[in-house]
Amino acid sequence: MTDSNYVKIYTGNAIVVQLIKQQLENIGINPIIKDETESGRLAGFATSIPSFPEVYVHENELDKAVPVVEAVRSEMEVS
């Protein structure tokens, strides 16, 4: 198993993931989005069981990224 310098900060709805991604990019953080369903679809192995996309950031950016996730989640709960 390899060590990673990336930390998962959110797993959930694709719409929320895109909002988090956009907000992180606005503050200079380039997140990695892992979406098994989309990856499988693009490779021709579509499944009827959708998975939830995940958002990862570099561990050095964690302190700036977590408040963004919390703000987006709070905003979505109010809507």
SVG drawing of the C-alpha trace seen along z (x, -y; Angstrom):
<svg xmlns="http://www.w3.org/2000/svg" viewBox="-34 -32 38 35">
<polyline fill="none" stroke="black" stroke-width="0.4" points="0.0,0.0 1.3,-3.4 1.2,-6.5 -0.8,-9.4 -0.5,-13.1 -4.2,-13.5 -7.1,-13.4 -10.7,-12.7 -12.8,-15.7 -16.3,-14.8 -18.3,-12.0 -21.8,-12.6 -24.1,-14.0 -22.6,-15.0 -24.1,-18.4 -22.6,-19.2 -19.3,-17.8 -19.3,-20.2 -20.1,-23.2 -17.3,-22.2 -14.9,-21.8 -15.9,-25.3 -15.5,-27.0 -12.1,-25.3 -10.8,-26.4 -12.0,-29.9 -9.5,-30.0 -6.7,-28.4 -7.1,-24.7 -7.2,-22.1 -9.2,-19.2 -9.2,-15.7 -12.6,-14.2 -12.9,-10.5 -16.1,-9.2 -16.2,-5.4 -19.6,-5.6 -18.4,-8.1 -15.1,-6.4 -16.8,-3.1 -19.2,-4.7 -16.4,-6.3 -14.6,-3.0 -17.7,-1.2 -18.4,0.6 -21.6,-1.2 -23.3,0.1 -26.8,-0.3 -25.6,-0.9 -24.4,-4.5 -21.6,-5.4 -21.0,-8.8 -18.2,-10.9 -15.4,-11.8 -13.4,-15.0 -9.7,-14.9 -7.3,-17.7 -3.6,-17.8 -3.0,-17.5 -1.2,-20.9 -4.5,-22.5 -6.8,-20.7 -7.1,-23.6 -8.4,-25.9 -10.5,-23.2 -12.6,-22.0 -14.3,-25.3 -15.3,-25.5 -16.9,-22.0 -18.8,-23.0 -20.0,-26.2 -21.3,-24.5 -23.0,-21.7 -24.6,-24.3 -25.8,-26.3 -27.3,-23.2 -29.2,-22.3 -30.8,-25.7 -31.9,-25.6"/>
</svg>
